[in-house]
Amino acid sequence: MLSRSMSGALGLAVCIFAGDVAVAQSSDGAVPRDGERQDDVIVYGRALAQIGTALSGSQGVVGYRDFEDRPLSRVGELVENVPGVIATQHSGTGKANQYFLRGFNLDHGTDFAAFVDGVPVNMRTHGHGQGYLDLNFLIPELVQRIDYRKGPYFADVGDFSAAGTAKFVMADSLAAPIIEATGGSFGYYRALAAGSGALADGTLLAALDGTRSNGPWVLDEDLKKVNGLVKYSRGTGAHRWSLGLTGYHATWNATDQVPQRAIDSGSIDRFGYIDPYLGGETTRIGLTANAHFGATDVTLYAVHYRFRLTSNFTYFLDDPVDGDEFQQRDRRTVWGGSIQHRIDTTIAGLPVEATLGSEARYDHIGAIGLYRTQRAIRIGTVREDRVEEGSGALYASGTAFLSDRLRLTLGARGDLYAYDVRARTIAANSGKGSDFLLAPKAALAWRAADRIELYANYGESFHSNDVRGATIRIDPKTGDPVERVPVLVRARGAEIGGRYEASRFSASLVGYYLALGSELVFSGDGGTTEPNDATRRYGAEATFFWRPTNWITLDAAGAITHARFHDVVPGMTRIPNAVGNVVSAGAAIDAGRGLTGSLRLRHFGGAPLIEDGSVRSRATTLVNAGIYYQIGRAKLGLDALNLFDARDADITYFYTSRLQGEPAGGVDDYHLHPVEPRQVRVSLRYSF
C-alpha cells in the first residue's frame, strides 16, 4: 500500500514536470544530458585538478560523465567508481552489497562510510549487520558526482570511515526531461522518468524509477523495486538551498550462497537453492534539507526505515528438525543534521583556511529483532529489543599555507555516543550507557613541481558497534553469560603518496597502513557477541586517467594489500575474505556521429577463507561492455554484462553446514554465490 501511494504521488510529479520543456539551465547541480553541447568540451570528473586542494594522494572525484555509459548490474556497483572498491552480492538484489576495500571484507558497510547529499547512509545497530550500507534507493542517472577519500585522515567524517568514504552529490536539475525503458535477459525490466522545471524562482526535479527482475536463479528472484525523488532547489553559487524527498521500496526472493558439495553431487544447479523461502523487504523514505550561506553549510534530515530479511546459511546444522532458517527485522526513524563553517584567517603571518563543524544524529529503533523461522513464518524469538541511540560530534581542521608550495593540515574530531537498550525477551540484556572518542588528524602536501604533488597523512577514526552488544549479559540462545562489546573502536592509519596531473593525463600512487584493535563484536545473525582480533593492513594503490585523443578515454586502478591478524596464535594470522589484489580498467569511446561505447574490466584476487590460509577462494574476473547510439533526442543502448560468461563466484565462504541426511556435526565446505551469467540489456531513452 505504501509503495503504491508513493508511486502515484511521484508519478504525477514526473508527468507534470517531464512535460515542461522550459527547463532550468543553471549550471549548479545540473547534470548534462544526451545531445547537450558544451562548446564541444566535456569536463570529466576524474580529469578535474586535485593538486592544490586534495589532502591525500587517494582522494578524488568522479563526475556523471565518467560513469554515464558504464554498464551496471546492480545500483550498489556505483561505489566501484571509487578506485579499489569492489561491490559483490551473496544474496538477493534488494539486500545491501558486500564491499571490499584495502584488504577489508567490509561486510555490508562497516569501515566504509557513504553519504547522499550530506545524509549518512550507513545504519548503526542494524538488524542484519553493523554499518549496513544499502544504496539501492539511488537513481544512478541523478548522481551528479561522487567525492571519495580513503583512510581516517579527514575531520568531517567519523563513524565507519576508517577504510574510506564516498559522498554522493545528487543533481538539482536535468538539462532535459527524459524517459527511458530497459529490457534484458532473465526477465529484467526497468522504466525511468525524470525531469525538472522552473517553479517559484527555483527548480523542481522529479523522478520515478521502477525495476522488475527474476535473475538467472532456479528460484525466481521476483524483484520488485520502486524509487522516487522530488527535489526543490533555489539560489545559485554559494547562496542556495534545497529540499528533497526520496522514497524506496523493494521486495525480493533470495538465493543465498550454496554449498559446493550440493553442486558437485548434482543435487542442485549452480544457480539453485537449498531453502526456497528466503528473501526480504525494505522501505526507506527520506527528507533532506540543505542550505549554503556563503561560508556556512547546513544539512538536516529525517529517515523512516523498515527492513525484513529471511536467511539460512547452515540449513539443518543447529536444528535438524525445523532447520536453521532465521529472520531479522529493523524498524526505525532517524533524525540528524550537520553544520560546517569555513574561516579564512592569518596565524603568525601565515594564511590559514579553517573549518569548524558539528553533527548530531538520533536513531529511534522501535523494533529490532532476530527470530527463528520455518518457511519464512516465525516459530520463535531469539531476541527482540527497542533501542534509542544518539550521537554528537564536534570537529575542527585548519590548513596553513607554509609557502606557495607547502600546506600543513591539522585537525581533531570528538564523538560522543549515548544509548538505551530495552530488551523485550531477556530483561537482563537491557541497559544504557555512553562512550567518547577523540581522534587527531594530520596531512602534509608539498607541490614538488607544477604537475606533481606529494602527500603524507596520519589519522585516527573509529567504527561503532551494535549497542545491543554493550548491554548484553546473557546469550539468548544458550543462556550462558557473555562479555560486552566496546561501543567505539579506534582505527589508526597512515599514508604517503603523490599525484601527477597534466591536461589529458593524471596518475596517483600511494602506500598505506591501517590498524584496528581487538574487540568483541555483536553478531546480528546470532544475537550475541563474538571475538574479533586486532588487525594490521598495509599496501599500495595506483590509478591513472588518460585521454590521448578526443575520442577515447582510458582509466585503470590497481591495489595490493597485506592483511593479517595481530597478536594471535602463530599460523592463524590470515584474515578471512581479505582480498589481496584488485584491478579495474576501462575505456570510453566516442566514435562520432552519436556512436559511443564502454568497456570495463573488474578483477579481484583470491583470498584466505580460514585463519591458517589453507583454504582460499578463487579470483574473479568480469568484463562488461556497452554501446550507445544517439539519434536526435533518442538514445539506444546495448549493455552486455559478464561479456565472456565467466563462471566465477561473486563471493565464497568456508564454514560448516548440514544438509538433510548428513552427519549431525555437519560438513566443512565451500559456500559460494556465483556471478550472474552473461546477459544483455537493451535500453531506449528519449530526451524532451
C-alpha positions in Angstrom: 0.0 0.0 0.0 2.9 2.4 0.9 4.7 1.7 -2.3 1.6 2.3 -4.4 0.9 5.6 -2.7 4.4 6.7 -3.2 4.5 5.6 -6.8 1.3 7.5 -7.6 2.5 10.8 -6.0 5.9 10.7 -7.6 4.5 9.6 -10.9 2.1 12.6 -11.0 5.0 14.9 -10.3 7.1 13.4 -13.1 4.3 13.7 -15.6 3.9 17.3 -14.8 7.5 18.3 -15.0 8.7 15.9 -17.7 6.4 17.8 -20.0 7.8 21.2 -19.1 10.3 22.0 -21.9 11.2 25.3 -20.2 13.9 23.5 -18.3 16.1 25.4 -15.9 19.6 25.6 -17.2 21.5 26.5 -14.1 25.0 25.1 -14.0 24.8 24.5 -10.3 23.7 20.9 -9.7 22.6 20.3 -13.4 23.5 17.0 -14.9 24.3 17.3 -18.7 22.2 15.1 -20.8 22.5 13.4 -24.2 22.7 15.8 -27.1 23.7 18.8 -25.0 26.6 20.8 -26.4 29.1 22.5 -24.1 31.3 24.2 -26.6 32.4 20.7 -27.7 34.3 20.3 -24.4 33.4 17.6 -21.9 34.8 18.0 -18.4 35.4 14.6 -16.9 35.3 14.3 -13.1 38.5 12.3 -13.0 40.2 15.0 -15.1 39.4 17.7 -12.6 42.6 19.1 -11.0 43.3 17.9 -7.4 46.7 19.4 -7.0 46.5 22.3 -4.6 43.2 21.2 -3.0 43.4 17.5 -2.1 44.7 16.4 1.3 45.9 12.9 0.2 47.0 11.1 -2.9 44.0 8.7 -2.7 41.4 11.5 -2.7 39.4 12.2 -5.8 36.2 12.9 -7.6 34.1 11.1 -10.2 31.7 13.1 -12.4 28.5 11.9 -14.0 30.2 11.9 -17.5 32.7 9.3 -16.1 30.0 6.7 -15.4 27.1 7.8 -17.6 27.7 4.9 -20.0 29.1 2.5 -17.5 27.1 -0.8 -17.5 25.8 -1.6 -14.0 24.5 -5.0 -12.9 23.3 -3.5 -9.6 22.9 0.0 -8.2 25.4 -0.7 -5.5 28.2 -1.0 -8.1 28.2 2.8 -8.3 30.8 2.6 -5.5 33.2 0.8 -7.9 33.8 4.2 -9.4 36.0 4.6 -6.3 39.3 3.1 -7.3 40.0 -0.1 -5.4 36.4 -0.7 -4.2 34.6 -3.9 -5.1 30.9 -4.5 -4.6 29.6 -8.1 -4.7 26.4 -9.8 -3.6 25.8 -13.1 -1.7 22.1 -12.9 -1.6 19.2 -11.1 -3.3 19.5 -7.9 -5.3 17.4 -6.0 -2.7 20.0 -6.6 0.0 22.9 -4.3 0.6 26.0 -5.3 -1.4 29.1 -6.9 0.1 32.0 -4.4 -0.1 35.8 -4.8 -0.3 38.5 -2.2 0.1 42.1 -2.1 1.2 42.1 -5.7 2.4 38.8 -5.3 4.3 35.9 -7.5 3.8 33.6 -4.6 4.8 30.6 -6.9 5.0 27.7 -4.7 4.2 29.4 -1.4 5.1 31.4 -1.5 8.3 34.5 0.8 8.0 33.3 2.4 4.7 31.0 5.4 5.1 28.7 6.7 2.4 26.6 9.9 2.3 24.0 11.1 -0.1 23.6 14.9 -0.2 25.2 15.0 3.3 22.9 12.3 4.8 24.7 9.3 6.3 23.5 6.1 4.7 25.2 3.5 7.0 22.8 2.1 9.6 24.2 1.6 13.1 22.8 -1.1 15.4 21.1 -2.6 12.4 19.0 -5.8 12.3 21.4 -7.5 9.9 24.8 -6.0 10.3 26.6 -3.0 11.8 27.1 -0.2 9.3 24.6 -1.7 6.9 25.1 0.3 3.7 22.1 -0.1 1.2 22.5 2.1 -1.8 19.5 0.7 -3.7 17.5 3.8 -3.1 19.8 5.8 -5.5 18.8 6.6 -9.1 22.1 6.4 -11.0 21.0 9.0 -13.6 20.6 11.6 -10.9 24.0 11.3 -9.3 25.9 14.4 -10.3 29.3 13.3 -8.8 31.0 11.1 -6.3 33.6 12.6 -3.9 35.8 9.8 -2.5 38.5 9.6 0.1 40.5 6.8 1.6 41.7 6.4 5.2 41.0 8.1 8.6 42.6 11.4 7.8 39.6 13.7 7.5 37.9 15.5 10.4 34.5 15.9 8.9 33.7 12.2 8.9 33.6 9.8 11.8 31.8 6.5 12.2 32.6 3.8 9.7 35.1 5.9 7.8 38.4 4.1 8.7 38.8 2.5 5.2 37.2 5.1 3.1 34.3 7.5 2.4 32.1 8.1 -0.6 29.9 11.2 -0.8 27.2 11.1 -3.5 26.1 14.5 -4.7 22.7 14.4 -6.4 21.6 16.7 -9.2 19.3 19.7 -8.6 18.1 19.8 -12.2 18.4 18.0 -15.6 19.4 19.6 -18.8 16.3 18.0 -20.4 13.4 15.7 -19.1 13.9 12.0 -20.0 12.0 8.8 -20.2 13.8 5.5 -20.5 12.8 1.9 -20.9 15.2 -1.1 -20.5 14.6 -4.8 -21.1 17.0 -7.7 -20.8 17.8 -11.3 -20.0 16.2 -13.2 -17.2 13.1 -11.1 -17.1 14.8 -7.8 -16.4 12.7 -4.7 -16.9 13.3 -1.1 -15.9 11.5 2.2 -16.5 12.6 5.7 -15.6 11.0 9.1 -16.0 12.7 12.2 -14.8 12.6 15.9 -15.4 13.0 19.4 -13.9 11.3 22.7 -14.5 11.2 26.2 -13.2 8.9 26.8 -10.2 8.6 29.9 -8.0 12.1 31.3 -8.8 13.5 27.8 -8.2 13.8 24.4 -9.8 11.7 21.3 -9.1 13.2 18.0 -10.0 11.1 14.8 -10.0 11.9 11.2 -10.9 10.3 7.8 -10.8 12.3 4.6 -11.3 10.8 1.0 -11.3 12.6 -2.3 -11.8 11.5 -5.9 -12.0 13.7 -8.9 -12.5 13.8 -12.7 -12.0 17.6 -13.2 -12.4 19.2 -16.4 -13.6 18.3 -18.3 -10.5 16.3 -21.6 -10.4 14.1 -19.8 -7.8 12.9 -16.7 -9.5 14.2 -13.6 -7.6 10.9 -11.8 -8.3 12.5 -8.5 -7.5 10.0 -5.6 -7.4 11.7 -2.2 -6.8 10.4 1.4 -7.0 12.5 4.5 -6.4 11.2 8.1 -6.4 12.6 11.5 -5.8 11.2 15.0 -5.6 13.7 17.9 -5.0 13.1 21.7 -5.0 16.2 23.9 -5.1 16.6 27.7 -5.2 19.5 30.1 -5.5 22.9 29.7 -7.1 26.6 29.5 -6.2 27.4 30.0 -2.6 23.9 31.1 -1.6 21.4 28.3 -2.3 19.1 25.8 -0.6 17.2 22.6 -1.5 14.6 20.4 0.0 14.4 16.8 -1.2 12.1 13.8 -0.6 13.1 10.3 -1.6 11.2 7.0 -1.5 12.3 3.4 -2.0 10.5 0.1 -1.6 11.7 -3.4 -2.7 10.7 -7.0 -2.2 12.7 -10.0 -3.4 13.3 -13.7 -3.1 16.9 -14.6 -2.3 19.2 -17.4 -3.4 21.9 -17.2 -0.7 25.3 -18.8 -1.1 25.1 -22.6 -1.6 27.4 -25.5 -0.6 29.9 -26.7 -3.3 29.2 -30.3 -2.4 25.5 -29.9 -3.4 26.5 -28.6 -6.8 29.2 -31.3 -7.3 26.7 -34.1 -6.5 24.2 -32.7 -8.9 21.5 -32.3 -6.3 21.2 -28.6 -7.2 22.2 -26.4 -10.1 24.9 -23.9 -9.8 22.1 -21.3 -9.7 20.0 -23.4 -7.4 18.9 -23.1 -3.8 18.7 -25.1 -0.6 15.9 -23.1 1.1 13.2 -21.7 -1.2 11.7 -19.4 1.5 14.4 -16.8 1.7 14.1 -13.1 0.8 13.4 -9.7 2.1 11.6 -6.4 2.0 13.0 -2.8 2.5 11.3 0.5 2.7 13.2 3.8 3.0 11.6 7.3 3.0 13.9 10.3 3.5 13.5 14.0 3.8 16.6 16.2 3.3 17.2 19.9 3.6 20.5 21.5 2.5 21.4 25.2 2.7 24.6 27.0 1.7 25.0 30.5 3.1 28.4 31.7 1.9 30.9 30.0 4.2 28.3 28.0 6.1 26.7 24.7 5.1 23.8 23.2 6.9 22.1 19.8 6.4 19.0 18.5 8.2 17.4 15.1 7.5 14.8 12.6 8.7 14.6 8.9 7.5 11.9 6.4 8.1 13.1 2.8 7.5 11.8 -0.7 7.6 13.7 -3.9 6.9 12.9 -7.6 7.0 15.3 -10.4 5.8 15.0 -14.2 6.0 18.2 -16.2 5.7 19.6 -19.7 6.2 23.3 -20.3 5.9 23.8 -23.6 7.8 20.5 -25.4 6.8 20.0 -28.1 9.4 23.1 -27.9 11.5 21.7 -26.3 14.7 18.2 -27.6 14.4 17.9 -30.9 12.4 14.1 -30.9 12.7 12.9 -27.4 12.0 16.1 -26.1 10.2 18.3 -23.1 10.8 16.2 -20.5 9.0 16.0 -17.2 10.7 14.6 -13.7 10.2 15.9 -10.3 11.0 13.8 -7.2 11.5 14.5 -3.5 11.8 12.1 -0.6 12.1 13.4 2.9 12.9 13.2 6.6 12.4 16.4 8.6 12.1 16.8 12.4 12.7 20.0 14.3 12.3 21.9 17.2 11.0 25.2 18.9 10.5 26.7 22.4 10.2 30.0 23.4 8.9 31.6 26.9 8.7 34.8 27.9 6.9 37.1 30.7 8.0 39.9 32.3 6.1 42.3 34.0 8.5 46.0 34.6 9.3 48.1 33.0 12.1 51.7 34.0 12.7 51.7 35.7 9.3 50.6 32.5 7.5 47.3 32.2 5.6 45.1 29.6 7.2 41.8 28.0 5.9 39.9 26.7 9.0 36.8 24.6 9.1 34.6 24.1 12.2 31.7 21.7 12.3 29.3 19.8 14.3 27.0 16.8 13.8 24.1 15.2 15.6 22.1 12.0 14.9 19.3 10.2 16.8 18.1 6.7 15.9 14.7 5.7 17.4 14.7 2.0 16.7 11.2 0.9 17.6 11.8 -2.8 16.9 14.9 -4.7 16.1 14.9 -8.5 16.4 16.1 -11.9 15.5 13.6 -14.7 15.1 13.6 -18.4 14.3 11.5 -19.2 11.2 10.3 -22.1 9.2 9.1 -21.4 5.6 9.5 -17.7 6.4 7.0 -18.0 9.3 8.2 -17.1 12.8 8.3 -20.0 15.2 10.3 -18.4 18.0 12.1 -15.2 19.1 15.8 -15.3 19.8 15.8 -11.7 20.9 13.9 -8.5 20.4 14.7 -5.0 21.5 13.8 -1.4 21.4 16.9 0.9 21.1 17.4 4.6 21.5 20.8 5.7 20.2 22.1 9.3 19.9 25.4 10.8 19.0 27.0 14.2 18.7 30.3 15.3 17.2 32.5 18.4 17.1 35.4 18.8 14.7 37.9 21.4 13.6 40.7 21.4 11.0 43.0 24.1 9.7 45.2 24.3 6.6 48.2 26.5 7.0 50.0 27.6 3.7 53.6 27.4 4.9 54.7 28.5 1.4 53.3 28.7 -2.1 54.1 25.0 -2.4 53.7 23.6 1.1 50.5 23.0 3.1 50.0 21.6 6.6 46.6 20.5 7.8 45.9 19.6 11.4 42.5 18.6 12.8 40.7 16.8 15.5 37.3 15.2 16.0 35.4 14.2 19.1 32.4 11.9 19.0 30.0 11.2 21.9 27.6 8.3 21.8 24.7 7.5 24.2 22.3 4.6 24.1 19.4 2.9 25.9 18.6 -0.7 25.1 15.3 -2.2 26.3 15.3 -5.9 25.8 11.9 -7.5 25.3 13.0 -11.1 25.7 15.6 -11.2 28.4 15.4 -8.2 30.8 19.0 -8.7 31.9 20.2 -7.7 28.5 18.7 -4.2 28.9 20.9 -1.2 29.8 22.2 2.2 29.0 25.5 3.9 28.7 27.8 6.2 26.7 31.2 6.4 25.1 33.5 9.1 23.8 36.4 9.1 21.3 38.8 11.8 20.3 40.6 11.4 17.0 43.5 13.5 15.7 44.2 14.2 12.0 47.3 15.5 10.1 48.2 16.0 6.5 51.2 17.5 4.7 51.1 18.4 1.0 54.1 19.5 -1.0 53.9 20.7 -4.6 57.2 19.4 -5.7 56.7 20.7 -9.3 53.9 22.3 -11.2 52.4 19.0 -12.1 53.5 16.9 -9.1 52.2 17.0 -5.5 53.4 14.7 -2.7 51.4 13.8 0.5 51.9 12.4 3.9 48.9 11.6 6.2 48.2 10.3 9.7 44.8 10.0 11.3 42.6 8.1 13.7 38.9 7.2 13.3 36.5 4.6 14.5 33.6 2.4 13.9 30.8 2.0 16.3 29.5 -1.4 17.5 25.9 -2.5 17.8 24.9 -1.2 21.2 23.0 -4.3 22.0 26.4 -5.9 22.5 27.3 -3.1 25.0 24.4 -4.1 27.4 24.2 -7.9 26.8 24.8 -10.2 29.8 23.2 -13.5 28.7 23.5 -15.3 25.4 19.8 -15.6 24.2 20.5 -18.9 22.6 22.4 -20.8 25.3 21.6 -18.8 28.4 25.4 -18.6 29.2 26.9 -15.3 30.4 28.8 -13.3 27.7 31.2 -10.4 27.6 30.1 -7.0 26.5 31.5 -5.2 23.4 33.1 -1.7 23.3 30.8 0.9 21.7 33.6 2.8 19.8 36.6 1.0 18.3 39.6 3.1 17.3 41.4 2.8 14.0 44.8 4.3 13.2 46.1 4.9 9.7 49.0 6.5 7.8 49.6 7.1 4.1 52.3 8.5 1.8 51.7 9.2 -1.9 51.7 11.5 -4.8 49.9 12.5 -7.9 50.8 13.8 -11.4 48.4 15.9 -13.4 48.6 17.1 -17.0 45.9 18.4 -19.3 45.0 14.9 -20.6 46.6 12.6 -18.1 46.6 12.1 -14.4 48.0 9.4 -12.1 48.4 8.7 -8.4 50.4 6.3 -6.3 50.0 5.8 -2.6 51.2 3.4 0.2 49.1 3.0 3.3 48.9 1.4 6.7 45.8 0.8 8.8 45.4 -0.9 12.2 42.3 -1.8 14.2 42.4 -3.0 17.8 41.0 -6.3 19.1 37.4 -6.2 20.1 34.3 -8.2 20.7 31.5 -7.5 18.2 27.8 -8.1 18.2 26.6 -10.6 15.6 23.2 -9.8 14.2 22.9 -13.3 12.8 23.5 -14.9 16.2 22.1 -12.3 18.6 25.2 -12.5 20.8 28.9 -11.4 20.9 31.9 -12.9 19.3 35.6 -12.0 19.3 37.4 -10.1 16.6 41.2 -10.0 16.8 43.4 -6.9 16.2 44.4 -6.4 12.5 47.1 -4.7 10.6 46.9 -3.9 6.9 49.4 -2.2 4.6 49.5 -2.0 0.8 49.7 0.2 -2.2 47.3 1.7 -4.8 47.9 3.2 -8.2 45.4 4.9 -10.6 45.6 6.7 -13.9 43.3 8.6 -16.2 44.3 9.3 -19.8 42.5 11.0 -22.7 45.0 10.5 -25.5 42.6 11.8 -28.1 39.1 13.4 -28.1 37.5 10.1 -29.0 38.9 7.7 -26.3 39.4 7.9 -22.6 41.3 5.2 -20.6 41.4 4.7 -16.9 42.8 2.0 -14.6 43.3 1.3 -10.9 45.2 -1.4 -9.0 45.7 -2.2 -5.4 47.6 -4.8 -3.4 47.2 -5.4 0.3 48.9 -7.4 3.0 46.3 -8.1 5.7 47.0 -10.0 8.9 45.6 -10.6 12.4 47.9 -9.2 15.1 48.9 -10.8 18.4 47.3 -14.2 17.7 48.5 -17.8 17.7 51.3 -18.3 15.1 50.0 -19.7 11.9 46.5 -18.3 12.4 47.1 -14.8 11.1 45.2 -14.8 7.9 42.0 -12.6 7.7 39.2 -14.5 6.0 38.0 -12.8 2.8 40.8 -10.2 2.9 41.2 -9.8 -0.9 44.9 -9.2 -1.6 44.7 -7.6 -5.0 42.2 -5.6 -7.0 42.4 -4.4 -10.6 39.8 -2.3 -12.6 40.2 -0.8 -16.0 38.1 0.7 -18.7 37.8 2.5 -22.0 35.2 5.0 -23.1 35.0 5.6 -26.8 33.2 8.4 -28.7 33.3 7.4 -32.4 31.4 10.5 -33.5 28.0 10.7 -35.3 26.3 9.8 -32.0 28.1 6.5 -31.5 29.7 5.8 -28.1 30.9 2.7 -26.3 32.3 1.5 -23.0 34.4 -1.5 -22.0 35.1 -2.3 -18.3 37.2 -5.0 -16.6 37.0 -5.8 -12.9 39.2 -8.3 -11.2 39.7 -9.2 -7.5 42.1 -11.9 -6.5 41.7 -15.0 -4.3 41.6 -14.7 -0.5 42.1 -16.9 2.5 38.8 -18.3 3.8 40.1 -19.5 7.2 42.8 -18.2 9.6 45.6 -20.7 8.7 45.3 -19.8 5.0 45.0 -23.4 3.9 41.6 -22.8 2.2 41.3 -20.0 -0.3 38.8 -18.6 -2.7 39.5 -18.2 -6.4 40.0 -15.0 -8.3 37.0 -13.4 -10.1 37.3 -11.5 -13.4 34.4 -9.9 -15.2 34.2 -7.8 -18.3 31.2 -5.6 -19.1 30.6 -3.7 -22.3 28.1 -1.2 -23.7 27.4 0.5 -27.0 25.1 3.5 -27.4 23.8 5.4 -30.4 22.3 8.9 -30.2 19.6 9.7 -32.9 18.4 13.2 -32.4 16.7 13.2 -29.0 16.6 9.4 -28.7 19.4 7.2 -27.4 19.6 3.5 -28.0 21.8 1.4 -25.6 23.0 -2.2 -25.5 24.8 -3.5 -22.4 26.5 -6.9 -22.2 27.1 -7.9 -18.6 29.7 -10.6 -17.9 30.6 -10.4 -21.6 32.7 -13.6 -21.6 30.3 -15.6 -19.5 32.8 -16.2 -16.6 31.8 -18.9 -14.2 33.4 -17.3 -11.2 32.0 -16.6 -7.8 30.7 -13.2 -6.5 31.8 -14.3 -3.1 33.0 -17.6 -1.4 32.9 -18.7 2.2 34.2 -21.7 4.0 32.3 -23.0 7.0 30.3 -25.9 8.5 26.8 -26.6 7.3 24.5 -29.6 7.3 22.1 -30.8 4.6 19.4 -33.3 5.4 20.8 -36.8 5.8 24.3 -35.6 6.6 26.2 -36.3 9.9 25.0 -34.3 12.9 28.2 -32.4 13.1 27.8 -31.1 9.6 30.4 -30.8 6.8 33.1 -28.2 6.3 32.7 -26.9 2.8 33.0 -24.0 0.4 29.8 -22.0 0.1 29.5 -19.7 -3.0 27.3 -17.3 -4.7 28.0 -17.4 -8.4 28.3 -14.3 -10.6 25.4 -14.0 -12.9 25.9 -15.4 -16.4 26.2 -13.3 -19.5 23.2 -11.2 -20.0 22.1 -8.5 -22.4 20.1 -5.4 -21.7 18.6 -3.0 -24.3 17.5 0.5 -23.4 15.8 3.3 -25.2 16.0 6.9 -23.8 14.2 9.9 -25.1 15.0 13.5 -24.1 12.3 16.1 -24.5 
